[in-house]
Amino acid sequence: MSSLSPRVLLIDTDTASDDAVALIMALRSPQVKVLAITVVAGNVPVEQATRNALYTVELCGSDVPVYAGASQPLTRPLEAATWFHGQDGLGDHGFAPTGRTAEALHAVDAIIATARANPGLEIVTLGPLTNLALAIEQDPGIVADISRCVVMGGAPCCEGNVTPAAEFNIWVDPEAAQTVMQSGLPIELVGWQLSRYDAVVQEQDIAKILAHNTPLADFAIRCNSRAREAYFEQTGEVGLSLPDPIAMALLLDPSLALEASEHRILIETQSELTRGMTVVDKLDVTGDERNAANWQHTKQARIIWELDVSGWKNLLFKSLQ
């Protein structure tokens, strides 16, 4: 593959409102060729998430195949986020695909087949990590075929958004997250905190997007109508928080990561109090004897700590023109 060829990408998503915007960014980017979209239960049940992915692909005029995957976490019942995204995940405006249907192949098999056929594949995960964990368990050799795995998930520095300790994607299926984090994949962790504060899409940003007067711009704002309300209820912050598009922006343009570092990481799976917590060894204390039993076989992840906010928003605006 020449240096001018687009990078090849697989997107794993629990398609709701911010996921849909992230899909648009990837499908419209000249930097990547999206080979497959695999869908997992998370924000909404997998059937609805699959419909949402198909609708978004149709809206973009794309023929990228969509594969439905795991309908529940590895060992737990699904606890969805319809309160945040609406019952249909897209703000309950009636968005539905008209022509496209999902492929017959299961998403887990699609991940394995795509990785095996495309060494150097990049993956971005926008939901719980169930599909990817199952793929790794079924065929551990795919780890060597994946050159980069950008994970939207975790709260590596601060409070969670579903419990005080945990971010939703990791909390929904912490066992899957632990499998993926310890698999040896080249993980880049994009925590929920990167989508807060200055990175929130404000009124003037929304006006700028709507001024494009395109179907994609209108959809991006309308499908996030409930999420915008829910974010204010959750945090008291006004505006539209878009964690999945931020993860996609960092996948598309790695220079948007202004600060990052590599650390050992574990996911809490036993405690209900801290279920799904992303435990980061930021001070490198896991070499101490008292920590050895828990940490001796852990792997490192690259954690993004600071985002180029103006660069992220400019990429979003460009994607929705």
N, C-alpha and C positions, 0 to 999 in steps of 0.2 A: 504494500500500500504506500503510495507516495505521500509526502508531507502535505500535499495540497488536497488529498482526499478527505472527505468528512469522516470524523470519528464515528464508530458504530456504537449504538446505544440501545439498551433494553431498559424500559421503564416499568417498575412494579408499583402499583397504585391501588388505593382504596377509594376510588374516584368520588370526591365530593367537590365543593366549590373551589378551594384553593388548588387542589390537584388539577382541576380542569384548566386553570390558568397556566399551571406548570406544563401540562401537555401541549397547550398552544405554543408556549415558548419553544419547546423542543421541536415540534412539528414544523415550525416556521423558521427554524435556525439553519443557516448554511453550514454551521460548524459540525453538525452531527447528522447521521442518518439513523433514524429510529427503525430498528429491525422488528421490534415486537413490543406490545404493551400487555403486561400480565396484571391480572386484577386479583385482589385479596379482600376478604372481609375486614372491615375496620370502622371507618366513619359510618358506613351503611352496610347492610348485608351484601354479599358478593354479587347477587343477581342485580341489585340496583346499581352497585358500583360499576358493573360491567355495562349496563345500559348507559350510564353516564359517560363512560369512556368511549363507547361507540358513538354517542351523540357528538362528543367533542371532536372525535376523528372526522366524522361527517362534516361538521361545521368548518373544519380546516381543509376539506377537500382531499383528505389523505386516504391512502389504501393500506396503511399499516395494519397488520393483523392484531386482533385483540383476543386474548385468551383468559377465560375464567378459571380461577384457582380455588384456594382453600376457603371454605365457608365458615370456619371457626378456628380459633387459636389451637395450638398443639395439644394443650391439656385442659383448657378452660372454656367456659361458654363465652360467646361473643357479647361484649358490652359496647354498643355502638355510640356514636356522637350525633345522633339526629337532632338532639336539642340545640346543637351548635350550628349545624349545616342545613336544617330542615329535614322533613321526613324523607324526601327524595335525594337529599344531599346537595341539591342545587338550588336551594331557596324556595322550593315548592312553586315554581312558575310553569310547570308542565313541559319542561324540556324532555324530549324523547327522540331516539333515533327512528328514522323512517325507512332506511334501506339496508343498513349494515346489521349483521349478526356476528356473534362470537364464533371463533374457530372451534372445531370439535376437540382438538388436542387440549389436555389439561395444562394450566399455566406452569406447573412444576416441570412437566415434560418439555414445555416450550423453553423454559429457562435453560434446562440442560442441553437441549438440542441447539439452541442459539449460541450458547457459550462454546460448545464443542466445535461448531461450524465456523466460529469467528474468534479465534485466539486474539487476545487484546481487547475483547469486548469491555465496554464500560456499562455499569449498572447504576441507576439511581432509584432508591426506594423512597416512596412517599407515604407509606402506610405501615402497618405492622409487618414484621419480618417473617411471617409464617411461610409464605411461598418459597422464599430464598432459603430458609432453614431446611425445609423439606427437600429442596433440590440438592443442597449440600449433603444432607444425610443419605440421599439416594445415590449420589455420585460425587464423592468428595474431590475427585479429580478436576471438577470444573473450577475450583479455586485458582488453579494455575492458569486457566484461560481468561480470567477476569483481571484486567489491568488496573481497574479503579472502581470503587464502590462507594458512592456518595449516599449517605444515610441521613434522611431528615428524621431526626428523633433525638430524644434525650433532653435533659436539663443539666448539663455538665457543670454549671457554675452557680445554680440558683434554684428558685422555686419551680415546681412543676405546674402544669395547667389542668391536671385532672385530680391529682392529690398534691399535698405540699411537697412531696418528694419526687414526683414522676411526671413525665410528659406522656401524652396519650398514646402515641404509636408504640412506645416501648412498654408502657403499662398494660396495653391490651394483650400482648403476648410476650411476656418477659422471657419465657423459656426459649422462644424462637430468637429473640434478640441476643440472648446469651450464646446460643449456638452460632449465630452469625459473627458476633464479636470475637469469639474464640476460634474461628475457622481458619484464620490466616489470610483472609481476604484483606486487600489494601483499603481499609475503611477510612473514609473522611466523614466525620460526624458533624452535622449541621444542627445544632441545638435550637430549641424553640425560642430561646432568648434573643437570637439574632433577628427575629421578626418583630421585635418590640421597639418602642420608643421612636427614635428617628427613622427607623426602617418602615414604620407603619405608613401606609398610603393614605395621605391626608386629603382634605376636601379639595385643595388646589390640584393635587395629583389626580384625583378622580375626575375633576373637570377637564384636565388635560387629556386623560384617556378618552372620555366621552366625546371630546372635540374631534377625535379622529373620525367619528361618525361612520364606523365600520361595524358589521355584525359581530366581529370578534370582540371589539371594545365594549359594545353594548352587553354582550353575553358575560364577559369577564366581570363587569360590575353588577349586573342583575343577579347572576347566580350566587354572588357573595352577599346578597342583601341581608339574609338572616345571619350569616357569619359576622357581618359588620355589627349588627345589634348585639349578638352574643359576646363578641369580644369586649364591647363596652360593659356588658353585664359582668363579665369575668374579671376584667382588669381595671375598669374605670377609665380606660384610654379611648379616645375618640379616633376613629379611622378604621382602616381595613388592614388587618394583619395577615400576611401571606407567607407562612413558613415554607410551604412546598415550592412556590415559585422562587423563593430565595435559594433553596437547595438546588433547584434547576439552574438558576443564574450562576451559582458557584460551579456547577458541573460544566456549563457552557463556557464560562470565562473564569478560570482558576485565579486570575489576577485580582478578582474581587475580594479574595481573602487577604485582608491586610495583616492579620496576625493568626498564626496557627502553630501548634506544637504537638508532639507525639507523646502519648502516655498510655500506660496500662489501664485497662478498663474492665470492670465487672458489672453485671446486671443483677440486682437483687430479685430473687425468685421465691424466697421462703416467707418473708415477713409481709403481712397484709398492710402494716403501717408504712413500709417503704417499698412495697412491691413496685418493680419496674424502675427503681432508682438507678441512674447511671453513675456508678461509683468510679471516680477518676483519681488516679494516683498522681496528682499534679506536682507533689513535692518529692516524688520518688522515694517513698518510705517503705515500699513493699519488699525491699530487700532485707528489711529487718527480720530477725528471727521470729518475732511474735506474729508477723504477717505471712510467713512463708507458706504455711499450710493452705491458705486461701488463694494465694497469688502466684505460686511457683510456676503454674502452667498458663498464665494469662498472656494475651497478646496485646500489642499496642494498636491504638487508633490515632489517626491525625484529627485533632479537634480544632475546629475553626472558632476563634475567639472574637474576631473583629471583622466587620463587613464594610466594604466600600459602599456606603448608602447611596450616594449620588450615582455611582456606576450601576448599582442594582436597579434603581428606578429608571435610569435611562434605557437599560436593556428591556425592562418591562414595557416602557412606552413604545419602543421600537417594535417589539413583538406583536403589539396590538394594533399597529397601523393598518 
